[in-house]
Amino acid sequence: MMKRDVVFPAGRQALYEQNRYSPAVRANGLLFVSGQVGSREDGTPEPGLDAQVRRAFDNLNAILHAAGCTFDDAQDVTIFIVDPQANFQRIWDIVQAEYWGQAPHPTVTAVGVTWLYGFQFEIKVVAKLPG
């Protein structure tokens, strides 16, 4: 069996080992990033939706950076939102203004959920590795 080529962002390996999953895996020129939430280094949620969205992107960007990527390398994005009826536009305004970048944009799928383990937003990405 081939061993997974796992990417760990600086300072968070213990959190991933505690929860028994890989933050990202390199395979066939792609980087598959696990869903990132607005968690602090100890795994607790940032208080407030806006802070959670920003922290989720900070956590995502730390993983992308550890693999030599940026958000511009993202090809496919899935976002999960608790209560999308009330929260989607607020989240999307932050995402577009602060993180999305210039066109052409990655594909995106937005999914409304009822529960995210104490969080309100999660982002999952597939990125193309450089080279």
C-alpha positions in Angstrom: 0.0 0.0 0.0 1.3 3.4 -0.9 1.8 5.8 2.0 -0.2 9.0 1.8 1.9 12.2 1.2 0.4 14.3 4.0 0.8 18.1 4.4 0.7 19.5 7.9 0.6 23.3 8.5 3.0 24.6 11.1 1.8 24.4 14.7 -1.3 22.2 14.2 0.0 18.7 13.7 -1.0 17.6 17.3 -4.6 18.8 16.6 -4.9 16.7 13.5 -3.2 13.6 15.2 -5.7 14.0 18.1 -8.6 13.9 15.7 -7.1 11.3 13.4 -7.2 12.8 9.9 -4.9 14.4 7.5 -5.2 18.2 6.9 -4.2 17.6 3.2 -2.9 14.9 0.9 -0.8 15.3 -2.2 -1.8 12.9 -5.1 -1.3 13.0 -8.8 -0.4 16.6 -9.0 -3.3 17.7 -6.8 -3.7 18.8 -3.2 -6.8 17.5 -1.5 -7.5 19.7 1.6 -9.7 18.6 4.4 -12.6 20.9 5.4 -11.2 23.8 7.4 -13.2 25.5 10.0 -12.7 28.6 12.1 -10.8 26.8 14.8 -8.0 28.2 17.0 -4.8 26.3 17.5 -6.4 24.3 20.3 -9.4 23.4 18.2 -12.0 25.6 19.8 -14.2 27.8 17.6 -13.6 31.5 17.1 -16.6 33.4 18.5 -18.8 34.9 15.8 -19.5 34.0 12.2 -17.2 36.7 10.6 -14.2 35.6 12.8 -14.9 31.9 12.0 -14.9 32.6 8.2 -11.6 34.5 8.4 -10.0 31.9 10.6 -11.1 29.1 8.3 -9.4 30.9 5.4 -6.3 31.5 7.6 -6.2 27.8 8.4 -6.8 26.9 4.7 -4.1 29.3 3.5 -1.6 27.8 6.1 -2.1 24.4 4.6 -1.9 25.6 1.0 1.3 27.5 1.9 2.8 24.3 3.5 2.3 22.6 0.2 3.8 25.4 -1.9 0.3 26.6 -3.1 -1.8 29.7 -2.8 -5.6 30.1 -3.0 -5.0 31.0 -6.7 -4.1 27.3 -7.2 -7.6 26.2 -5.9 -9.6 24.4 -8.7 -12.6 23.2 -6.8 -14.1 24.7 -3.6 -16.9 23.3 -1.4 -18.3 25.4 1.4 -20.6 24.2 4.1 -22.8 26.8 5.9 -25.1 26.4 8.9 -28.3 28.3 8.2 -27.4 29.4 4.7 -30.7 31.3 4.4 -29.5 33.7 7.1 -25.7 33.5 6.6 -24.8 33.0 3.0 -24.7 36.6 1.8 -22.7 37.7 4.8 -20.2 34.9 4.3 -20.0 35.5 0.6 -19.4 39.2 1.1 -16.3 38.4 3.2 -15.1 35.7 0.9 -15.3 37.8 -2.2 -13.9 41.0 -0.7 -11.0 39.4 1.2 -10.1 36.0 -0.3 -11.5 35.2 -3.7 -9.0 37.0 -5.9 -9.3 37.7 -9.6 -11.1 35.8 -12.3 -11.1 33.1 -13.5 -12.4 31.7 -10.2 -12.4 28.1 -9.0 -15.6 26.1 -9.2 -17.7 26.3 -6.0 -20.4 24.2 -4.4 -22.3 25.7 -1.4 -24.0 23.2 0.9 -26.4 24.1 3.7 -26.0 22.0 6.8 -27.6 21.8 10.2 -24.4 21.0 12.2 -20.7 21.5 11.9 -19.4 20.4 15.3 -19.9 23.8 16.9 -18.8 25.8 13.8 -20.9 27.8 11.3 -18.7 27.6 8.2 -16.3 25.1 6.6 -14.3 25.2 3.4 -12.8 22.3 1.5 -10.5 22.7 -1.5 -8.8 20.7 -4.3 -5.8 22.7 -5.5 -3.3 22.1 -8.3 0.2 21.6 -7.0 2.9 23.8 -8.6 5.1 22.3 -11.2 
